[in-house]
Amino acid sequence: MIFYGPSGVGKTTVARIIADSTAMTLHKLNGTSASTSDIRDVIAEIGTFSGMNGILLYLDEIQYLNKKQQQILLEYMENGQITLIASTTENPYFAVYNALISRSTVFEFKLVPPEELVRAVNRGFCLMGHQLDIEIRLEDGVCDWIARGCGGDVRKAMNTVELIALSAEQTPEGLFVSKELAQALTQRSNMRYDRDNDQHYDLLSALQKSIRGSDENAALHYAARLLAANDLLSLCRRLLVIASEDVGLAYPQAAVITKACVDSALQLGLPEARIPIAEAIVLLATSPKSNSAYEAINQAMADVEHYGALDFPRHLQNKHFDGAEAKTRGQHYRYPHDFPNHYVRQQYLPDAIRDHVYYTFGDNRQEQAAAAYREKILREDKT
């Protein structure tokens, strides 16, 4: 089994409960410190008296093991000599070797919702009261604040309860925990943000999809979460992408305005950077949308992948002489500026794809104006 989920949601606890319910010999390793020799020491117990009932290996943070170390376990998982319970905070389909994934069942652990975490916080204060042998009184709202502030991380919540209990005000009736103290000591972990994990990419994805869907309020929310995590650079880069990918030719000036806002934000730094960032987000979310240029370049890239480097039409080449093998002499390039409307029909794509069309005019006003101009010069072209 592979347990996947954020920290503090019970992966290790569940693994220990399963291990304690078996008669197997339990070994615990952590991917951050386990070496190949540690894994081989576990394997060496197979067939011995201590391993006669089977071996259960609990491997925490498996993503830190390299591919070779993970592969060592495959044979013994296959024949059942080792039962593996692994846990990871990173997506196992990226962080764990595929062959090991195929021999396992992946269980995803979710964040503990605040309404359930409140029960753990209350129990934590009760246990601290017993441990300190003193009554702990809580102001209304303390447990709710901790439950919301710890972002579904039970371990973080318990650490916060301990810290608050040890810092509480001594009164004749016992310890008193005020909401002000809870707010001061509750760690800001509700962002659950790490630039290298799934949450980072989920936030950026939610931001872009909200702007693409013309929901400026949702976009501002996700941007605020990125700013609260001080990840200004990722936010700026994604806004520059959105300006061209999702607004695109429907409002080309959006790319220029977004670039100006991003430059201002990077020069200002936080907290003032939030102001030009908000301007760019609202502009992009409320602008007309077009992905015609994005789709066009994707199709062109697909052709390059399929056809490779095709020969240029002769009249487009940067040379003015012909080799002996040339059947037709002369470059025969027609200079568009010499013709009405600065346009003349001639072939530009290589022969193999001469009729391929990548770009289709979008249905927005900007692109329809360009389409009308194109139709006009085509009608008036007499050559």
Rosetta blueprint (number, residue, H / E / L):
1 M L
2 I E
3 F E
4 Y E
5 G L
6 P L
7 S L
8 G L
9 V L
10 G L
11 K H
12 T H
13 T H
14 V H
15 A H
16 R H
17 I H
18 I H
19 A H
20 D H
21 S L
22 T L
23 A L
24 M L
25 T E
26 L E
27 H E
28 K E
29 L E
30 N E
31 G L
32 T L
33 S L
34 A L
35 S L
36 T H
37 S H
38 D H
39 I H
40 R H
41 D H
42 V H
43 I H
44 A L
45 E L
46 I L
47 G L
48 T L
49 F L
50 S L
51 G L
52 M L
53 N L
54 G L
55 I E
56 L E
57 L E
58 Y E
59 L E
60 D E
61 E L
62 I H
63 Q H
64 Y H
65 L L
66 N L
67 K H
68 K H
69 Q H
70 Q H
71 Q H
72 I H
73 L L
74 L H
75 E H
76 Y H
77 M H
78 E H
79 N L
80 G L
81 Q L
82 I E
83 T E
84 L E
85 I E
86 A E
87 S E
88 T E
89 T L
90 E L
91 N L
92 P H
93 Y H
94 F H
95 A H
96 V L
97 Y L
98 N H
99 A H
100 L H
101 I H
102 S H
103 R L
104 S L
105 T L
106 V E
107 F E
108 E E
109 F L
110 K L
111 L L
112 V L
113 P L
114 P H
115 E H
116 E H
117 L H
118 V H
119 R H
120 A H
121 V H
122 N H
123 R H
124 G H
125 F H
126 C H
127 L H
128 M H
129 G H
130 H H
131 Q H
132 L H
133 D L
134 I L
135 E L
136 I E
137 R E
138 L E
139 E L
140 D L
141 G L
142 V H
143 C H
144 D H
145 W H
146 I H
147 A H
148 R H
149 G H
150 C L
151 G L
152 G L
153 D L
154 V H
155 R H
156 K H
157 A H
158 M H
159 N H
160 T H
161 V H
162 E H
163 L H
164 I H
165 A H
166 L H
167 S H
168 A L
169 E E
170 Q E
171 T E
172 P L
173 E L
174 G E
175 L E
176 F E
177 V E
178 S L
179 K H
180 E H
181 L H
182 A H
183 Q H
184 A H
185 L H
186 T L
187 Q L
188 R L
189 S L
190 N L
191 M L
192 R L
193 Y L
194 D L
195 R L
196 D L
197 N L
198 D H
199 Q H
200 H H
201 Y H
202 D H
203 L H
204 L H
205 S H
206 A H
207 L H
208 Q H
209 K H
210 S H
211 I H
212 R H
213 G L
214 S L
215 D L
216 E H
217 N H
218 A H
219 A H
220 L H
221 H H
222 Y H
223 A H
224 A H
225 R H
226 L H
227 L H
228 A H
229 A L
230 N L
231 D L
232 L H
233 L H
234 S H
235 L H
236 C H
237 R H
238 R H
239 L H
240 L H
241 V H
242 I H
243 A H
244 S H
245 E H
246 D H
247 V H
248 G H
249 L H
250 A H
251 Y L
252 P L
253 Q H
254 A H
255 A H
256 V H
257 I H
258 T H
259 K H
260 A H
261 C H
262 V H
263 D H
264 S H
265 A H
266 L H
267 Q H
268 L H
269 G L
270 L L
271 P L
272 E L
273 A L
274 R H
275 I H
276 P H
277 I H
278 A H
279 E H
280 A H
281 I H
282 V H
283 L H
284 L H
285 A H
286 T H
287 S L
288 P L
289 K L
290 S L
291 N L
292 S H
293 A H
294 Y H
295 E H
296 A H
297 I H
298 N H
299 Q H
300 A H
301 M H
302 A H
303 D H
304 V H
305 E H
306 H H
307 Y H
308 G L
309 A L
310 L L
311 D L
312 F L
313 P L
314 R H
315 H H
316 L H
317 Q L
318 N L
319 K L
320 H L
321 F L
322 D L
323 G L
324 A L
325 E L
326 A L
327 K L
328 T L
329 R L
330 G L
331 Q L
332 H L
333 Y L
334 R L
335 Y L
336 P H
337 H H
338 D H
339 F L
340 P H
341 N H
342 H H
343 Y L
344 V L
345 R L
346 Q L
347 Q L
348 Y L
349 L L
350 P L
351 D H
352 A H
353 I H
354 R L
355 D L
356 H L
357 V L
358 Y L
359 Y L
360 T L
361 F L
362 G L
363 D L
364 N L
365 R H
366 Q H
367 E H
368 Q H
369 A H
370 A H
371 A H
372 A H
373 Y H
374 R H
375 E H
376 K H
377 I H
378 L H
379 R H
380 E H
381 D L
382 K L
383 T L
